[in-house]
Amino acid sequence: MPLFNDPSMLIFVAFGIIGVALVAVVAFFLMDRIAPVVSGLLGGASPMSVIDSGLHRVMPRRRQDDEEERDDLDDAAAALLSILPGASVVVDASDEVVRASPAAYALGVVIDDAVADGRVLDEIHRIRESGGRCQFNITTTTPWQYEHAFDDLDTNARERRRSRSVTRPNWLKVTVGRIDDRFVVVLLEDLSEAIRFAQVRDSFITNVSEQLLKPTQALATLADSLEQGDADREQVVRDARLVRSTCGHLNRMVSDLLLLIKAQEPITPSAANVITVMDQVRAAVASVRAGAGARGIRIDVTGDDALAVHGDAEQIRTALVKMLDNAVAYSPDGSAVTVTVGESKDGGQAVIRVIDRGCGIAQNEQTRVFERFYRGTNQNERTRDGIGLGLAIVKHVALTHHGSASVWSRLHQGSTFVLSLPLAG
C-alpha cells in the first residue's frame, strides 16, 4: 500500500477534496445571489414586480356595479398608493376590500375581495378606532391557483397543482394605517426571498461544516497514528479507511451540490430535446440494481415505451436515480421496489411513480422532504449519514422541466414518490 507509506500524499489528496468542497460552497452561494429568477421556479411567490405584471388574468375580478360609489379615495391618496413599492390593500368601513394589488391575492392576504388573514383584520379594526399605524410580521401561503401564474390554468392543471405536497410560505412585513375616517390601508412587504435565502444559508453552513469536519478529524487521527511510529499496521489501515470513507462522503456532497446547481437551469422545449421516458427509467434502474440486489431487493419496472418528454436526459436520469436510491435505502432487505410509467388522467403528463414498502414518512414531515438538507426522523443505518440533497434535486429537476414532484406515504406502509413531466407535443 504505497499510499500508507506516503502520508503527505494522502493528506494532500484529502485536502484537495476539501478544497473542491469549498469551491462548491462558493458556487452555491453565487447561484443564490445572481440567479433570482430561480425563485420563480421553486414554487414560491415571485418578486412583486413580476407578480403585478403577470397575475391579472388569474386574479378574481372585482364587482363593478357599485365600485364607483364605494371607491372614492381622493386623487392624492390613490396616486401615492400606485407608486408605493410592494402590495397594498384599501379596506372601507365595512371591512370590504375596495382596492388591492394583484400581489395581495397572490400572497394569500386577500381572497374573494375580503381580507383573509385574521391578524391583519384585527389590526385594521384597532387602527380604524384608535388611529396611528402599526407594523407586524405574518406568514401566509400562496393559494394554489397563483402558484404558477404564467401557465395556462386549465381545470386539470389547477387540480394537479392543488394536490401537490410541495408548498412554500410567504413571510410578510405588514403596515396598517388609517387614511381617513372611512378607509384603512394595508401595505405588504414580501420578505420571503431574504428569509428563504437566510434559511438555506444557515442550513448549508451547518451541514457543510459538519461534512468538512469529518475528513479533517479523520486525517488528524491518521496523522497521529503515523507520527507515533510504533503504531501497528492494522491501526494505520483502519485510520486510512476512515479517511477514505469520509472523503468519499464529502465527494458525494460536492457532487450533489453541483447537480443541484445544474438542476436549476430552465429547460426550453424544442425538437432537439425530446427524450423517451422509459429509456431514462431503465438507465436509472440499471445504475442502482447492483446495490439493491446485494440486499435482495427486487426492482420491478412497467410502463409505456411511447411516452416522451422535452428535457435534459442527464438531469431526468439523475432525478430518477435519487428517487430509486431513496426507495432502496429505506426498504427492508428482501422487499421490492416498483417503478411505473404512465400518462396522467388528462393525458398531458408522463407520471413516474417509485413505490417502496419501507418505514414510511410521518404526515407532518411530508411537506418538508423536498427541502434542501432536510433530514427526517426515520433514519436507519444506511441513511443516517445522508446529506439531504437527493429529493431536493428531484424537486428542482421537476420544476425546471415544468413538472412537479410529490409524495404519498403512511408510516409502516411505505412511500410513493411521483415525478410528473409534461408530455412532448
N, C-alpha and C positions, 0 to 999 in steps of 0.2 A: 504494500500500500504506500506508494510514493508520496501521496498527499499527507499522510500522517507524519512522514519524515520531514516534511517542509511546512511547519505550522504557519510561517509567514505567508505562504501561498494560500493556505486555507483561509486565513483571516482576511487576506486581500480579496479573495473571491466573495467571501461573506459580506464584507463591507461594500463591495461593488454592487451586490444585490440591494443592500440598504440604500445606496446612492440612487439606484433606479427607482426605488420606492419613493424617495424624496422628490425625484423628478415627476413622478406620477401625482404626488401631492400638489406640486405647483401647477401641473396641467389641470388637475381637478378644480382648483380654485380659480384659475384663469377661465375655465369653461363656465363657471357660475357667474363670474364677473362680466365677461364680454359677450355672453350669449343670452340676453334676457328674453329673446324670442322663444327660448326653450320653455319658459314658464307657461306659455300658452299651450304647449304640447303636453303638459303634465296634468291637465285636468283641472287646474285652478283658474280663478278669475284673471283675465288679462289686465294690463295696466289700464287706468281709467280712460285714457285717450282712445285706446283700441276698443274698449267696451262701448264707449259713447258713439264711436263711428260704425260699429258693426251689429248692434243689438236691436236696432229699430224694428226689424221685421219680426222679431220674436217677443218684443215687449208687449204685454197686454195693452189693448187700445183703451184709452180713457173715454168715458162717456162724454159726448159732445153737446147734448141737448141743453144743458144748463151751465156749461163751462164759463160762458161769458159772465153770468150772474155771480158765480162763485169766485172766479179768479179776477179780483180787482186790485192786485198789487200795484203800487204806483210804479211809474216807469223807472225811477232810480233804483228801487229795490230789485226789480226784475233784471235790469241791466247788470247790476252788481252780481247777482246770482249766476248770470250767464257767463261771467268771466272768471268766477272762482274756480280754482283747481279742485279736483275731486268730484264727489257727487253731492247733490243737495236735494232736500225734500222740504216742501212747504205744506203745513197742515193748518186747516182752518179751525174755527171754534168748536166744531162738532167732530174733530179728530179725523176728518176726511182729507185725504191727500189731494191737493189741488194742483201741485206741480212736483215732478220728480224726475231726476236724471235717469236715463236708462240704466246706469250703473247701480242705482239704488235697488232696482229689481234684480239685477244680476248678482248683487251681493246678499240678497235674501232679506233686506230690511223692509222693502215694500212688496206686498203681494196683493194682487187684485185691488189696487188703489187704496190700500189700508196699510198702516204701519204694523208689521208682523212681529217685531221684537218687543217683548214686554218691558224690558228695562228702558228702551227708548220712549215707549209710550208713557211710562210713569214719569220720566223726566220732562216730557212735553207738558204733562198736566201740572207739574210742580212749577216749571218756568212760566207757564201761562198765568198762574196765580201770583207768583212772587216776583217775577221779572228777573233780570240779570241773565246769566248764562252759566252753563256747566259743561265740563268735559269728563269723559269716562271711556273706557275700552270695553268692547264686546266681541264675542266670537259668533259668527254666523256660518251657515252652509249655503253654498250656491245651489239654487233649485235645479233639478235635473235638466229642465228644458233650456237652461242657459249655459250648461257646461261646455257645449260646442256650438257657439252662436253662429259660426260661419259655415256650418254644414247644412245640407238640405234636411230639414227636420220633418221627414215624413213620419207617419204614425209608428211604423215598425222600428225606425231608428230611435224614436223617443222611448219606446218601451225597452229597447235593448239598453239604452243608457240609464234608464230608471233602475234597471235590475243590477247594474254594476256594483261591485263591492268596493271599488276604489274611489274614495271621496277626499276632498281637501277642504279644510275650514278656511274661513276668511277672518283675519284679525283686523278690527277696525277701531280707529280713534273717532269718537263721536263728539261733536259740539252742538249743543242745543241752546238757542237764543230766541227771544221774542222780538218780532218785527214791529208789531203794534198790538192793539187790544184784540185783534182778530186772528192774526197769523203768527205761527211759530215756525222757525226754520231749523232744520237738522242738517248739519254738514258732516260728511263722511270722508275720512282719510283712510285709504286702504294701506295697512302696514304689512300685508301678508307676505309680500316678496322678501322684505327685510327680515321678518321673523322666520320664514322658512329657510332663508339662507343662513341665519344665525343658528337654527336648529341643526341643519345639515353640517355646518361648520363645526359645531361643538361635538356632534356625534362622530364626525370624521376625525377630528383631532384626537378624541378619546380612543377610538378604535385603532387608528393608525399608530398612535403612541404605544398602545398595548402590543400591537403586532411587531413594532420595531424593537421593543424591549426584549421580547423573547429571544431573537437571534443574538442580540448583544450579550444577554445573560448567558446563553449557551456558549458563546465564544469565550467569555470570561472564565467559565468553568473549564473549557478545554485548555485555555492558556495556563490556568493554574496547574492542571494535570501535567502539561508538558514542562512547565517551569520546575516542578518538583524533581524531575529527572528520574526518580526511582518509582514513578507510577507504573503499575503493571499495564501491559498492552491491552488487556481486556477493558480496563478503565478508560484508556485513550480511545479505544474503538467505540465504547458506549457514548463518550462525550462527543466524538465525531459524528456519530449517528444522530445525536440530538441536534447538533449544528445543522446537519443536512436536512433534518425534518423541519426545523424552524425556518430555515432559509427557503425550503420548498413551500411552506405555508405563506411566507412573505411573497414569494414569486406568484402564487395564486392570487393574492390580494392585489398585487400590481396589475396582473393580467385582467382581473375583473374590473378594476378601475378604468383601465384603458378601454375595455369592452363597453363599460357604462358611458364613457365619454363618446365613443363612436356611435352608440345606440341612440344618441340624441341629435343625430343629423337627419333632418326631414327627408322623407322619400317621396319623390315625384313620380307618379305612374307614367310609364311610357312603354312603347312596344319593345324596347330593349331590355326591360327588367321584368318580364313575365316568367315566373317560375312555377313548377309543379309542386304542389304541397306535399304529396306523398313521397317524392324524391328526397325532400328535406327531412321528412319524418323518418324514413328508412336510414338515412345517413346518420341522424342523431341517435337512433336506436342502436345502430352498429357500433357507435363510439362508446356506449355505456353497457353493452350487452355482456362484455367480459367481466366487468366488475359485479354486475348483477348476478351473473352465472356462478361466480365464486361463492355467493351466499345462497345459491339455489333459488334465486328469484327469476321467474319467467316473465318475459315481456311479450305480450300479445298485441298485434297491430292489425287493424282493419280500417278500410277507408276507400274512398272514391279516387281512382287514379286520374280522373279527368279534371279535378279541381285545380285551378291555377290562380295565382295572385300576383300583383305587382310588388316588387320589393328587392331587398338585398339578401341573396341566398345565405351568405355567411351569417348575417345578423339573425335571420329566422332560425337557421340551424342552431346557432348558439343559444337562442331563447329556448328551443326545444330541448337541447341538452341540459340546460339548467332545470327545466321542469322535470325531466327524467331523473337527473341526479337527485333532485329533491325527493321525488317519489320513491326511489330506490333506498335512499338514506333513511327514510322514516318507515319503510316497510319491514316487517319481520322476516327472518330467514325462511325460505321455502314458500313464500307467498307469490303473488302475481301482480304485475303492473299492466294495465290495459291502456292502449292508445287507440282512439277512434278519430276518424276524419270524415266530416260530412258537411252538408250545406245547412245553413240556418233555416228556420221556418219560412222566412220571407225570400229565401234564395239569393240573398245578396252577400252573404259572408261564408267563408270557409271556417268551420269551427273545429278546432283541435282540442280534444279532451285527453288529459293524462289522469288516470284513475288509480289510486293506490288503496291498500287495505291496512294502512298504518294506524298510528295512535290518534289521528285527527287533530283538529285545532279548535281551541275554545272559541265560543262565539264572539267574545269581547276582543279577541286578538285578530279576527279575520280581516278587519278593515285596515290593519297595520302591516300585514305580512309582505306587502309590496313596497314598503318604505325602505329606503337605503339604511343599512346597518341595523335594521330591527331584528332582534333575536327573540323568538317566542319562548314560552316556558316549557315546551315539550321536547327538550333536547335529550339526545341519547349519546352513547359513547362514540357514535360515528359522526354526530353533528355538532357536538359541544364546542369544537374548535373552529366552527364555521365563521365566516366574516359577515354574512348578512347582506350580500350584494346580488345573489343569484336571482331572486324573484324581482328585485328592483330592475335588473337588466331585462327580464321578461316584460315588465310593465312598459319600460321605455321603448323597447322594440315594438311592442303593440301600438303604442301611441304614435311613434314616428311613421308607422305603416297605416295610420288612420284606422286602427282597430282598437281592441280593448282586451284587458286581462281580468279574470275574475276567479273566485274560488267558492266552492261549496264544501263544507266539512262538518262532521259531527265527531265528538270525542268517542274513541274506541270503534269508530265505524269507517275511518279512512277519509280521504280528501279527493276532490276532483278539481284540478286546475284547468281553466279554459282559456285558450288563446284564439281570438276571433279576428280574422283579417278580411277586408273587402275582396270579393272575387274580381279577377280581371275581366273587363268588359269585352 
